[in-house]
Amino acid sequence: MATRIAYAFILLVNSILSWLMLTPWAMKKLEHLTLEYMTITCQGKQCHGYVAVQRVNFALGLFHFIFAFLLLGVKSSKDSRAGLQNGYWGPKILLWLALVVLTFLIPESFFQVWGHYIAFIGAMLFVLLGLILLVDLAHTYAEYCLEKIETYDSRGWRFLLIGSTLSMYTASFAMTIVMYIFFAHSGCSMNQAAITVNLIVLLIISFISVHPAVQEYNPKAGLAQSAMVAVYCTYLTMSAVSMEPDDNHCNPFIRAARSTRTTSIVLGAIVTMLTIAYTTTRAATQGIALGSSGSHAYSKVGDEDYEHGLVDQQPSASRREMRAEALRAAVEAGSLPANALDDDDDSDDGKEAADDERGGTQYNYSLFHVIFLLATTWVATLLTQNINFEEESGDFRAVGRTYWASWVKIVSAWVCYVIYGWSLIAPVVLPDRFGHY
């Protein structure tokens, strides 16, 4: 957990630093530090750090690419390379900062290509990955509750499942009503279309989830999963309409916040970066959901937190004694060499209490860094895509307040519905391939 928090914190700091690069103050400081060698321009015009944002995020992306390559094939902490993931934080931070500095020596033309094409593709992959994991989370949550209900006939789990489903549907319809009241005035055709399409697809998906054909091939499908997908997609739609520019007078939130513009922009940026850091860390540790487990069974992150003695109440000391006894018997029978006992002693000298990955890593280390690499491309794209540098004034620039960012959220909601809908229909149209349901 500490390792994941540390990487998330680095991403958070890097994201905030790149956001600050959009301010005139940061640009003047950069030009001063480089003894006027560097002048930040975009196609001959002052752009307050478009290229600087790309440089800072490229540096962290390169950092994660290096570690993704170095940690290929690491399956347990017994591999000497595992220490690169969980330790050496001083050298790693120095490497990250050195890469940030070195990227400012790369010609600007490289980052024009990187930002407009490669980073953009990486950003879209990151968004798609988040949607896939959201659908997987919806199925996992509902199936976990159903399993507990079937196993223990628990009223508590039944109440949790039904209550959460009703709450999420209530929240979805409440947000829809709010959007129609505040963001769907006459002349706001984009908002009206986005809100209406979301509502219609929400109802269609809910109907499909309880359709007899779907229930026949996947009895665990139902409104619980649909509710989670619905509330998330409705939230994306509401976020899109509430963050769009106000040039058509369709966003009253911006007009209401003008008196506290700087405070709202700073808080909005920090919350956005915190959300990205959190979702990236969660996504990076869910390799099993992406089918990355392959032939290696990764230990599921946080499994021990869900046991609570319901399945295994054996103390850890007793488990070590049982393992040691089994090893001794195997050595006496000639099935294992004598040094197997020495290896077991090494794991019992206090390291095992602090190392829960000797039998297998909790997540794919290389995939972890690849997802963080994609996250840096998303941050860079979100901060720089379709920004009009002459439109806004002030010291700080709002994050994601462009029509491009709004449309990304709207389309993401539609894609999420499609992914979830396919997860419901696929077992029906391809029963042989999805026979595990």
Protein Blocks (a to p, Z undefined) as FASTA:
>chain_A
ZZmmmmmmmmmmmmmmmmmmmpmklmmmmmmmnoomaccdeehiaeehmlmmmmmmmmmm
mmmmmmmmmmgoiabfklmklmmmmgoklmmmmmmmmmmmmmmmpcfklmmmmmmmmmmm
mmmmmmmmmmmmmmmmmmmmmmmmmmmmmmnopaklmmmmmmmmmmmmmmmmmmmmmmmm
mmmcghilmlmmmmmmmmmmmmmmmmmmmgfklmmmmmmgcfklmmmmmmmmmmmmmmmm
mmgccklopafklmmmmmmmmmmmmmmmmmmmmmmmmmmmmmmmmmmmnopnmmaccdde
hklmmnnommmmcdfklmmmmmmmmmmmmmmnopacfklmmmmmmmmnopmmmmcklnoc
fbdfklmmmmmmmmmmmmmmmmmgopafklpgcjbdcehiafklmmmmmmmmmmmmmmmm
mmmmmmmmmmmlmmmZZ
